[in-house]
Amino acid sequence: MDLEQFNKYSPIVAIILCFLLDLIIITTSYWPLNLFPAIIGGLFCVEMKWGAVSGALGIIFAWLLASIFSMNDLYLQADQLGQLLTDSSGVGIVIILLIFTIGALFGFLGGSIGSGIRILVFPVIDEVTE
């Protein structure tokens, strides 16, 4: 496989790598470290937009998997917090969406940083044919 073909599928590789590394980070229960798997995933992408998207998707998929297989009921706890804050039931889904939005922003930022580092270190030189 040549480099041109790898660059074509690099966002898929970045999503999978970011997902797997973030599953390891989730076990530490220190969520700001989620930025680092997104940076590493973003290093695989040539364009910054694909680095940002792959970082965000990798983090969201890992957080979704972790919330599905968590020992406690995430929606029940979020709904109880929503009842404390707003004194009405059913606000838990808004809190859960806010949690996943924060994760997506961390992934977006990390993927942008990672692909930006790659662009700075390995600039793409366009060959002009005459």
Backbone bond lengths (Angstrom), bond angles and torsions (degrees), N, CA, C in turn:
res aa  C-N    CA-C-N  psi(-1)  N-CA   C-N-CA  omega(-1)  CA-C   N-CA-C  phi
1 M - - - 1.447 - - 1.530 107.84 -
2 D 1.310 115.95 127.65 1.448 119.75 -179.92 1.533 110.64 -88.38
3 L 1.319 115.02 172.02 1.456 121.09 -175.34 1.522 112.03 -66.21
4 E 1.323 116.87 -33.86 1.468 120.40 179.67 1.535 110.85 -63.11
5 Q 1.311 116.80 -42.02 1.461 120.75 179.97 1.530 110.70 -71.50
6 F 1.341 117.42 -35.60 1.462 119.69 176.83 1.522 111.03 -64.77
7 N 1.331 117.48 -41.04 1.459 120.74 178.99 1.521 111.68 -64.14
8 K 1.326 117.20 -26.19 1.460 120.89 178.00 1.525 111.17 -68.55
9 Y 1.331 116.98 -38.45 1.462 121.36 -177.83 1.521 112.97 -103.38
10 S 1.306 118.21 11.45 1.462 120.86 -177.40 1.532 114.26 -63.53
11 P 1.350 121.55 -33.26 1.466 118.22 176.37 1.525 112.98 -63.57
12 I 1.325 117.27 -34.06 1.471 119.56 179.05 1.525 109.71 -68.32
13 V 1.318 116.31 -42.81 1.471 120.78 177.33 1.522 109.82 -63.08
14 A 1.318 117.19 -39.67 1.464 121.56 -179.58 1.527 111.25 -66.29
15 I 1.322 118.36 -39.70 1.462 121.40 178.20 1.517 110.32 -63.58
16 I 1.325 117.12 -46.18 1.465 120.86 -178.80 1.526 110.52 -64.94
17 L 1.329 117.24 -44.36 1.463 120.47 179.96 1.525 111.40 -64.82
18 C 1.319 116.66 -43.38 1.463 120.79 178.48 1.523 110.96 -63.08
19 F 1.330 116.64 -40.17 1.456 122.02 178.12 1.528 110.91 -61.79
20 L 1.324 116.84 -49.45 1.461 120.63 -177.37 1.526 112.14 -66.99
21 L 1.322 117.24 -42.12 1.468 119.66 178.19 1.525 111.93 -67.03
22 D 1.321 116.90 -34.61 1.463 119.60 179.76 1.522 111.28 -71.83
23 L 1.327 117.91 -30.06 1.463 119.20 174.71 1.521 111.01 -62.99
24 I 1.327 116.61 -33.77 1.468 120.22 176.01 1.529 110.04 -70.09
25 I 1.329 117.11 -41.43 1.464 121.35 -179.22 1.529 111.14 -66.97
26 I 1.324 117.99 -32.97 1.464 121.36 -178.78 1.524 110.92 -61.17
27 T 1.320 117.66 -31.07 1.464 120.37 -179.43 1.526 112.39 -68.08
28 T 1.330 118.31 -19.09 1.460 120.21 179.26 1.524 111.63 -80.64
29 S 1.312 117.29 -16.53 1.469 124.88 -177.43 1.535 112.47 56.11
30 Y 1.310 116.74 31.78 1.462 122.52 173.04 1.519 106.05 -120.58
31 W 1.322 116.84 89.91 1.459 122.30 -166.60 1.525 115.71 -67.03
32 P 1.335 122.58 -24.21 1.472 117.77 176.76 1.529 114.35 -65.02
33 L 1.325 117.91 -16.42 1.464 120.64 176.22 1.525 112.21 -70.07
34 N 1.323 117.88 -7.65 1.466 121.35 178.61 1.525 111.82 -65.01
35 L 1.289 117.25 -13.56 1.456 120.96 177.76 1.531 111.51 -67.83
36 F 1.330 117.53 -34.42 1.461 121.06 -175.24 1.530 114.14 -69.95
37 P 1.341 120.83 -42.19 1.471 117.78 174.50 1.524 112.84 -62.37
38 A 1.324 116.98 -33.04 1.463 120.07 177.98 1.527 110.78 -69.52
39 I 1.324 117.59 -36.42 1.466 120.43 176.41 1.521 110.09 -64.75
40 I 1.326 116.67 -44.30 1.464 120.41 179.54 1.526 110.48 -64.83
41 G 1.323 117.42 -40.49 1.462 120.02 176.04 1.511 112.21 -65.23
42 G 1.326 116.63 -37.28 1.461 120.46 179.10 1.517 113.60 -68.22
43 L 1.329 117.23 -22.45 1.464 120.50 178.05 1.527 112.14 -65.48
44 F 1.309 117.64 -20.56 1.457 120.87 -179.23 1.530 112.89 -83.64
45 C 1.316 117.76 -15.02 1.467 121.09 -174.44 1.522 111.04 -95.74
46 V 1.334 115.10 136.94 1.458 121.18 -178.65 1.526 110.66 -79.87
47 E 1.317 117.81 -37.59 1.462 121.86 -179.71 1.524 109.61 -101.29
48 M 1.327 115.40 143.88 1.453 120.03 -176.06 1.526 112.30 -66.86
49 K 1.327 117.45 -33.48 1.462 119.06 -179.43 1.522 110.91 -64.85
50 W 1.340 117.43 -37.65 1.461 119.68 179.18 1.526 111.27 -74.14
51 G 1.312 117.55 -31.11 1.454 120.48 175.29 1.513 111.69 -65.44
52 A 1.336 116.22 -42.34 1.458 120.40 179.38 1.526 111.28 -66.68
53 V 1.322 116.64 -43.82 1.470 120.27 -179.19 1.529 111.00 -67.07
54 S 1.332 116.90 -42.36 1.465 119.09 -178.82 1.528 111.25 -68.16
55 G 1.327 118.29 -36.72 1.460 120.54 175.81 1.513 112.19 -63.99
56 A 1.332 116.22 -44.35 1.464 119.86 179.86 1.524 111.51 -65.91
57 L 1.329 117.56 -43.47 1.465 119.90 -179.90 1.523 111.91 -67.15
58 G 1.323 117.28 -39.41 1.460 119.74 178.20 1.520 112.41 -61.74
59 I 1.321 116.81 -43.48 1.466 120.87 179.21 1.521 110.59 -67.85
60 I 1.337 118.19 -43.12 1.464 120.64 -179.28 1.526 110.86 -63.77
61 F 1.334 117.58 -43.76 1.467 119.66 179.17 1.524 111.34 -62.61
62 A 1.322 117.39 -40.13 1.471 120.35 179.04 1.526 111.05 -67.17
63 W 1.321 117.60 -41.21 1.451 120.09 178.82 1.528 111.33 -68.27
64 L 1.333 117.04 -36.38 1.467 119.30 176.27 1.521 111.11 -63.62
65 L 1.324 116.65 -45.12 1.455 119.95 178.93 1.519 111.14 -63.48
66 A 1.316 117.08 -41.00 1.464 120.37 179.02 1.528 111.52 -66.41
67 S 1.320 117.28 -36.83 1.465 118.84 179.59 1.526 111.91 -74.22
68 I 1.328 117.40 -30.34 1.472 119.81 177.21 1.525 110.62 -68.37
69 F 1.329 116.22 -41.58 1.452 120.37 -176.45 1.522 113.95 -97.57
70 S 1.321 117.76 16.33 1.462 119.73 179.55 1.527 110.00 -73.80
71 M 1.309 115.12 153.32 1.460 120.23 -177.02 1.528 111.35 -74.60
72 N 1.296 117.71 -30.65 1.459 120.36 179.70 1.522 109.39 -101.42
73 D 1.300 115.92 158.12 1.459 120.93 -178.62 1.524 109.28 -83.04
74 L 1.318 116.07 109.85 1.457 121.86 -175.74 1.527 111.69 -64.77
75 Y 1.337 116.44 -42.39 1.465 118.41 -178.39 1.524 111.30 -65.74
76 L 1.336 117.29 -38.58 1.461 120.37 179.93 1.524 110.89 -63.16
77 Q 1.320 116.82 -43.62 1.461 119.83 179.43 1.526 111.42 -67.92
78 A 1.335 117.25 -39.58 1.462 120.04 178.51 1.521 110.92 -67.26
79 D 1.323 117.42 -36.50 1.457 120.53 178.28 1.527 111.10 -68.16
80 Q 1.325 116.78 -37.78 1.464 119.46 176.51 1.527 110.92 -65.25
81 L 1.323 117.03 -39.80 1.462 120.18 176.58 1.526 110.43 -65.40
82 G 1.327 117.03 -39.91 1.457 120.56 177.19 1.518 112.51 -64.21
83 Q 1.334 117.00 -35.98 1.459 120.06 176.62 1.518 111.39 -67.24
84 L 1.330 116.54 -36.04 1.462 119.16 177.38 1.526 111.66 -67.56
85 L 1.339 116.46 -38.50 1.465 119.90 -176.39 1.522 113.14 -79.95
86 T 1.336 117.15 -42.40 1.463 119.83 -172.90 1.519 114.46 -111.86
87 D 1.320 118.19 -7.56 1.458 123.78 -179.09 1.528 112.45 60.56
88 S 1.348 116.76 31.85 1.460 121.11 174.27 1.523 108.64 -144.25
89 S 1.319 115.55 149.22 1.456 120.80 -178.02 1.529 110.31 -85.10
90 G 1.330 116.94 154.71 1.455 121.59 176.96 1.511 115.36 93.91
91 V 1.320 117.62 7.53 1.454 120.62 -179.21 1.529 110.63 -90.08
92 G 1.318 117.70 -4.39 1.452 121.69 -177.07 1.510 113.37 -61.65
93 I 1.320 117.68 -34.81 1.467 120.23 -179.65 1.524 110.82 -66.05
94 V 1.310 117.95 -31.92 1.468 121.35 177.40 1.528 109.81 -67.76
95 I 1.322 116.27 -39.74 1.460 120.08 178.84 1.520 110.32 -67.38
96 I 1.337 117.59 -40.34 1.464 121.21 178.03 1.526 110.49 -64.23
97 L 1.323 117.61 -42.17 1.463 120.55 176.81 1.534 111.46 -63.49
98 L 1.314 116.82 -36.06 1.459 120.99 176.68 1.531 110.70 -65.69
99 I 1.328 117.10 -39.91 1.462 121.26 178.30 1.525 110.23 -62.66
100 F 1.349 117.03 -46.92 1.460 119.79 -179.57 1.528 112.38 -69.47
101 T 1.319 117.48 -28.39 1.465 120.78 175.67 1.524 110.72 -67.52
102 I 1.326 116.52 -39.72 1.462 119.91 176.25 1.521 110.22 -63.16
103 G 1.332 117.26 -42.27 1.464 120.25 176.60 1.516 112.42 -62.68
104 A 1.324 116.07 -41.10 1.468 119.82 178.67 1.523 111.10 -64.99
105 L 1.323 117.58 -37.63 1.468 120.17 177.93 1.523 111.40 -66.41
106 F 1.335 117.06 -39.40 1.457 119.54 175.80 1.525 110.68 -63.55
107 G 1.326 117.33 -42.90 1.458 120.33 177.79 1.513 112.28 -65.37
108 F 1.322 116.78 -40.44 1.464 121.73 178.29 1.523 110.67 -61.90
109 L 1.323 116.14 -45.65 1.460 120.86 179.88 1.523 111.09 -65.91
110 G 1.325 117.07 -45.41 1.457 120.41 -179.75 1.512 112.78 -64.70
111 G 1.332 117.18 -42.33 1.459 120.09 177.29 1.516 112.34 -64.31
112 S 1.323 116.80 -37.03 1.469 120.35 177.00 1.522 111.15 -66.28
113 I 1.317 116.15 -41.20 1.466 119.77 178.78 1.523 110.06 -64.92
114 G 1.338 116.68 -45.02 1.460 120.09 -178.94 1.513 113.49 -63.30
115 S 1.323 117.05 -45.59 1.461 118.64 179.01 1.531 111.23 -71.27
116 G 1.326 117.58 -29.50 1.457 120.26 174.76 1.517 111.51 -66.27
117 I 1.321 117.11 -38.05 1.466 120.60 176.02 1.521 110.08 -64.11
118 R 1.350 116.24 -42.05 1.467 118.56 179.15 1.529 111.14 -63.75
119 I 1.320 116.74 -40.67 1.468 119.98 179.68 1.536 110.75 -64.24
120 L 1.333 117.01 -37.59 1.459 119.77 178.70 1.524 112.64 -71.40
121 V 1.322 116.87 -38.89 1.461 119.82 -176.50 1.520 111.83 -79.64
122 F 1.332 116.87 -43.33 1.464 121.71 -178.95 1.524 109.66 -118.99
123 P 1.326 118.87 78.56 1.465 119.58 -179.59 1.519 111.45 -67.43
124 V 1.313 115.37 141.89 1.455 121.57 177.94 1.524 108.34 -85.32
125 I 1.306 116.04 120.99 1.473 120.92 -179.51 1.521 107.63 -101.54
126 D 1.297 115.88 116.29 1.470 120.85 178.59 1.506 108.96 -78.69
127 E 1.313 114.75 129.85 1.467 119.44 178.19 1.522 108.54 -88.06
128 V 1.294 115.72 126.95 1.451 121.26 179.02 1.521 108.25 -93.85
129 T 1.324 114.76 121.10 1.460 118.57 178.39 1.526 108.91 -94.51
130 E 1.306 115.24 135.48 1.464 119.04 -178.05 1.494 110.84 -109.48
